[in-house]
Amino acid sequence: MSEAGLVASLHQLAQVQAHPSMAAAVLIGVVGFAAALIPGIWHVLRHVNTMAHEGAHATVHSAMGRPITHVKFGFDGTGETGSTGPDNMNRFPGMFIGYLGPSAFGVGAAALIRSGHIVAVLWIGVAALVMLLFLAYKSLGVILVIAALALLLWLLDDASVPAQVLTAYGITWFLLVSGVRVIAEDGKGAGDAGNLHKLTKIAPSFWPIPWLLGSLAALVFGATLLL
């Protein structure tokens, strides 16, 4: 990994990259769906979804003035974000947003791609992972964050711009599709649903409904931006 390569990639932030052909965009979408649905691949890549999930918790809790105490990642794909502050409805936005995090990040990435700032998707991913690195340093799962960060930096340093563009597309599709999968999979048994039940007294079975509707809307909207 060389400093010159990363500096050259940083210069791409001020530039607009060419979109791949429609056929290539569709093919990457198929690959993104496959990565989120095929068991063996999903077992490895589901950690990307978990990082986006916990990153959303941390971002919104912080925005609501609730300092983050820790972020933990498990090698089984689980995660946990802790915050301090009053035990009241101030907690609600940060607790609710987790399952919509991957979808929200996916839509944001798709919007950047649509504008032509495609390499920026990877650099924003680097910035987000660096922040998670500091929050999760006490967790053994921080190794997963380090691995993802190292991979992105390697791509930005050594890969060609077209390869970086394809990678940004692939990550975006994966976030959009995996957001739907995890919500459908976890359902009312989701830990966040249980925590929201304790806070609001609304049944755990209710919470997957707005999450699923939101993630499906994000998938459809994100697809219109990418194709």
C-alpha positions in Angstrom: 0.0 0.0 0.0 1.5 3.3 -1.1 0.8 6.9 -0.1 1.0 8.0 -3.7 -1.8 5.6 -4.7 -4.1 6.8 -1.9 -3.4 10.5 -2.7 -4.2 9.8 -6.4 -7.5 8.2 -5.3 -8.3 11.2 -3.1 -8.0 13.4 -6.1 -10.9 11.4 -7.6 -13.2 12.9 -4.9 -13.2 16.2 -6.8 -13.9 14.4 -10.1 -16.8 12.6 -11.7 -16.4 9.0 -12.6 -18.1 7.3 -15.6 -21.0 5.0 -14.9 -20.7 1.4 -16.2 -23.0 0.2 -19.0 -26.6 -0.7 -18.2 -25.7 -4.4 -18.7 -22.8 -4.1 -16.2 -25.0 -2.3 -13.7 -27.6 -5.0 -13.9 -25.0 -7.7 -13.6 -23.5 -6.1 -10.4 -27.1 -5.9 -9.1 -27.5 -9.7 -9.6 -24.1 -10.2 -7.8 -25.3 -8.0 -5.0 -28.5 -10.0 -4.6 -26.5 -13.3 -4.7 -24.1 -12.0 -2.1 -27.0 -11.3 0.3 -28.9 -14.5 -0.4 -26.4 -17.3 -0.9 -25.7 -18.9 2.5 -21.9 -19.3 2.2 -21.3 -15.8 0.9 -23.8 -14.3 3.3 -22.0 -15.9 6.2 -18.9 -13.8 5.4 -20.5 -10.6 4.2 -23.3 -10.2 6.8 -20.8 -8.4 9.0 -21.0 -5.5 6.5 -24.7 -5.3 7.3 -24.0 -5.5 11.0 -21.4 -2.6 10.8 -24.0 -0.5 9.0 -26.7 -1.4 11.6 -24.5 -0.5 14.6 -23.1 2.5 12.8 -26.7 3.8 12.4 -27.4 3.3 16.1 -24.2 5.1 17.1 -24.8 8.0 14.6 -28.3 8.8 15.7 -27.7 8.3 19.4 -24.8 10.7 19.2 -27.0 13.2 17.2 -29.5 13.0 20.0 -26.9 13.9 22.6 -26.4 10.4 23.9 -22.6 9.6 24.2 -21.7 6.2 22.9 -20.1 3.9 25.5 -19.2 1.0 23.3 -19.8 -0.8 20.1 -19.4 -4.6 19.9 -19.3 -7.0 17.0 -19.6 -10.8 17.3 -18.1 -13.2 14.8 -21.6 -14.7 14.5 -22.9 -11.5 12.8 -24.4 -10.0 16.0 -23.7 -6.5 17.3 -24.4 -4.2 20.2 -24.2 -0.4 20.7 -24.4 1.2 24.2 -25.1 4.8 25.0 -25.6 6.9 28.1 -28.3 9.4 28.9 -31.8 9.5 30.4 -34.0 6.4 30.1 -36.7 8.2 28.1 -38.1 8.7 24.6 -34.8 10.4 23.7 -33.6 6.9 23.2 -36.2 6.1 20.6 -34.7 7.4 17.4 -31.3 5.7 18.0 -33.0 2.4 19.0 -35.4 2.5 16.0 -32.9 3.3 13.2 -30.6 0.3 13.5 -32.5 -2.0 11.1 -32.9 0.8 8.6 -29.2 1.7 8.7 -28.0 -0.5 5.9 -30.9 0.6 3.7 -30.3 4.3 4.5 -26.6 4.0 3.8 -27.4 2.1 0.6 -29.7 4.9 -0.6 -27.1 7.5 0.3 -24.4 5.6 -1.7 -26.8 5.2 -4.6 -27.4 8.9 -4.7 -23.7 9.6 -4.8 -23.3 7.1 -7.6 -26.1 8.7 -9.5 -24.3 12.0 -9.2 -21.1 10.5 -10.6 -19.1 10.8 -7.4 -18.7 7.0 -7.2 -15.2 6.7 -5.6 -16.5 8.9 -2.8 -18.7 6.0 -1.7 -15.5 4.0 -0.9 -13.9 6.9 0.9 -17.0 7.6 3.0 -16.9 3.9 3.8 -13.3 4.3 5.0 -14.3 7.3 7.2 -17.2 5.3 8.7 -15.0 2.3 9.5 -12.4 4.5 11.1 -15.1 5.9 13.5 -16.3 2.4 14.2 -12.7 1.4 14.9 -12.4 3.9 17.7 -15.8 2.9 19.1 -15.3 -0.9 18.9 -11.6 -1.1 20.0 -12.5 -3.0 23.2 -14.4 -5.6 21.2 -12.7 -8.7 19.8 -14.9 -8.2 16.8 -12.9 -5.0 16.0 -10.8 -7.4 13.9 -13.7 -7.5 11.4 -13.7 -3.7 11.2 -9.9 -3.7 10.6 -10.2 -6.3 7.9 -12.9 -4.3 6.1 -10.9 -1.1 6.4 -7.8 -2.7 5.1 -9.6 -4.1 2.1 -11.1 -0.7 1.2 -7.8 1.0 1.5 -6.1 -1.6 -0.7 -8.8 -1.1 -3.3 -8.4 2.7 -3.2 -4.6 2.3 -3.5 -4.1 -0.5 -6.0 -7.3 -1.0 -8.0 -8.1 0.8 -11.2 -10.8 3.5 -11.1 -13.2 1.2 -13.1 -12.6 -1.6 -10.5 -13.3 0.9 -7.7 -16.5 2.0 -9.5 -17.7 -1.6 -9.8 -16.9 -2.2 -6.1 -18.9 0.9 -5.0 -21.9 -0.4 -7.0 -21.5 -3.9 -5.5 -21.4 -2.6 -1.9 -24.4 -0.4 -2.5 -26.5 -3.2 -3.9 -25.5 -5.4 -1.0 -26.5 -2.9 1.6 -29.9 -2.4 -0.1 -30.7 -6.1 -0.4 -29.2 -7.2 2.9 -31.3 -4.6 4.7 -34.4 -6.4 3.6 -33.0 -9.8 4.3 -32.0 -9.2 7.9 -35.4 -7.6 8.8 -37.3 -10.4 7.3 -35.1 -13.0 8.9 -35.0 -11.5 12.5 -38.7 -10.4 12.6 -40.3 -9.9 16.0 -37.4 -11.8 17.6 -35.0 -8.9 16.9 -33.3 -7.5 20.0 -34.2 -4.0 18.9 -37.9 -4.9 18.7 -37.7 -6.2 22.3 -35.9 -3.0 23.5 -38.5 -0.8 21.7 -41.3 -2.8 23.4 -39.8 -2.1 26.8 -39.5 1.6 25.9 -42.9 2.2 24.2 -45.0 -0.8 25.4 -45.8 -1.5 21.7 -45.6 -5.2 20.9 -42.3 -6.6 19.4 -44.3 -7.9 16.4 -45.2 -4.4 15.3 -41.6 -3.1 14.7 -40.6 -5.3 11.8 -43.5 -3.8 9.8 -42.2 -0.2 9.4 -38.6 -1.6 9.1 -39.6 -3.9 6.3 -41.6 -1.3 4.5 -38.8 1.2 4.8 -36.1 -1.2 3.6 -38.3 -2.3 0.6 -38.9 1.3 -0.3 -35.2 2.0 -0.1 -34.4 -1.0 -2.3 -36.8 0.1 -5.0 -35.6 3.7 -4.8 -32.0 2.8 -4.7 -32.4 0.5 -7.7 -33.9 3.4 -9.7 -30.8 5.5 -8.9 -28.4 2.7 -9.9 -30.0 1.6 -13.1 
